[in-house]
Amino acid sequence: MKKYFYLIFSIIILALGFYLGYLIFSPRQNEPKIDSLLIYNKLQSQGFLITQNYILEQRVTIDNTSGQIWKDFFWGQKIEASAVMKVNLGVDLQKLNQNDVKVNDQIEITLPAIETQSVEIVSDINLQNQQGIFKRILNNDNGYNQALSQLKEQAKIAASQPEIVKQVQANTQKEIERLVKLIAENKEIKINFK
């Protein structure tokens, strides 16, 4: 019985010795120090971060008339256009300054304001063009370029409504928190917008 006791005791001592040796002499992995410069570089390398696509049907009316009946009969033009538009919204992390990232007990990031990255047409433009007689004969203009420009401008304005901007800010905050958690998973993150 004593043999087994010494054998088990020796195995336990040997295992404990290996474990302590591993803890003492194992190679340490040098984790990079989490500072504001590291987070700043990682975020700025993302470029423009699109966090929401806003799709809407936009309608515009372009009135190129003078209000004079005879002049408008010959030279007037009225364009009505509609199309489905897609507005990409997010934050340009290239505009982030090094002073916008602070690391203390928590990570505090001040992001640039929400911007429109692009406005695209998803469907064809439905166009109705009423032109005066001479306008149609001498200077025929289908109004497509004017309509396209106005549709994009109006879609951009519609996407900048306060409730949409708040939703984009919430989505941006979640995405930035996700990106920062990859670097510093144990720190609390506070995000502000300019």
N, C-alpha and C positions, 0 to 999 in steps of 0.2 A: 504494500500500500504506500510505503514511504517512497518507493521508486517512482510510482506514478505521480505522486505529489511533487517530487523534485523535477521530474520531466515536464510537467505542466507549468511549474513555477519557472523553469529555465526557458521554456517556449514563450511565456508571457514576458519575461525580462528581455529576451532577444527581440521580440516584436516591438516592445516599448522602446528599445534602443534604436531599432531601424526607424521607427516613427520619429523619434526625437532627432536623429541624424538627418532625416529628410527635411524636417522643419528648419533645422539650423543651417544646413548646407545647400538647400535647394536654391536654384537660381531665382532671383527676384525679377519680376517683370516691372520695368519702369513705366508707370502710367504717366502720360503727359499731364502736366499741371493745367488744371482748367482755369484759364484766365480770360479776360475780356478780348484779348487779341485772337486767341484760338477760336472763340465763338464768332467774333466779327469776321474772320477769314472764312469760316465755314458758311456763314449766312451769305456773305457778299458773293461767294462763288456760285450761289444759286441763280443769280441774275434776276430776271423778272419772274416772280412767283405768282402764277395765275391760280386763284383760289375759287373763282366762281365764273360760270358761263351763264349769261342772262339772255334768254331767247324771248323775243316779243314780235308781235305783228305791228308794224309801224305804218302810219298813213300820213301823207302830206298833201297839201294843196298849194300850188305855186300860181300866183295871180300876177301875170305880166300885162295887166290892162291899165289904162289911164283914167278910166271913169267917164270918158267922152264916148258917146254911143257910136258916132261915125268913125272916129279914129280906131276904136276897138273893133268895129266891124271889119275894117280893112287890115289893121296891124296888131290887134290884140292876141293874147295867148293865155290860156288857162290850162294848167296841168294838174291832174290828180293821179297820185301814185301810191301804191302799197306794196309791201314786201315783208317777208319774215326775216328778221335781223338777229344776229348773234353778237353780243358784246362780251368780250373777255375782260374780267376785272381782277385786280390783284395789287401787289405791292412790288415796287422796283427796289430790290435789295442792293443794287449797285449804288443807290443814293444813300445807303446806310453809312454813317460816320463812325469812326472808332470810338468817339465819345458817347455814342448812342447805346453802347453795351457796357454795363457795369456789373461786376461780380463781387459780391460780398457774402453775406449769409444767404442771399438769394440772388438770382440772375435777373437783372432789370434791363429790358430792351425797349428802346423807343424807335418804333418803325416809321418810315416815311408814310405820307398820306396815301390812301387808296387811289389808284389810277385806272384809267381805261387803257388796256394794252392794245386792243384792236377792235374794229367793228367790221363784221362780215355779213354778206348777203347769203342767206340759207336757201331762199327760193328765188324764182324769177320775179322781176318787177312787173306788177300789173300797172299799165300806163294808159291813161286816157288824156288825149291832147286835143284841145279845141283851139284852132288858129284862125285868125282873120284871113280874108281872101288873098290879099297881097302878100301877107306873111307866108302863107302856104305856097304861093307861086314863086316869089322872089327869094325868100330866106327861110326855106322849110327847115324846121328844127323839131325833131321828135320829142325833145325835152328829157331824154334819158339821162344825160350827164347832170343836168340841174336836179332831176329827181333823185338820182343816186347820191349826190352831195347832200341834199336836204334830208334824205332818209337816214344817212349815216349820222348827221348832226343831231337830228331829233332822237335817234336811238341812243346816242351818247348822253343826251340830256335826260332821257327817261331812265337810263341806268344810273344816273347820279342822284336819284331820289334818296332822302335820308334813311328810309327803311331798308333799301337795298344796300346802301353803304354800311349800315350796321350789320347786316347779314354777312357781307363780304369781310368786315372786320372780325366777326366771330369765327368765320372759316379760316381766315388768315392767322388768327391767334392760335387756333387748334393746330394748324400746319407748322407754325413756327415752334410751338411747344413740342411737337413730335420731333422736329429736326434737332432742337436743343437737347431733348432727352436722350438722343443717340450719343451725344457728347458727354453730358452731365446728367446722369439719370437720377441722382439723389438730391438734386438741388430744386428748390422752389423757383418757379419762373413767373415773373411779372412782365406783362407786355402792355405798352402804351402806344398811341398813335400821335403823330405830329398834327 
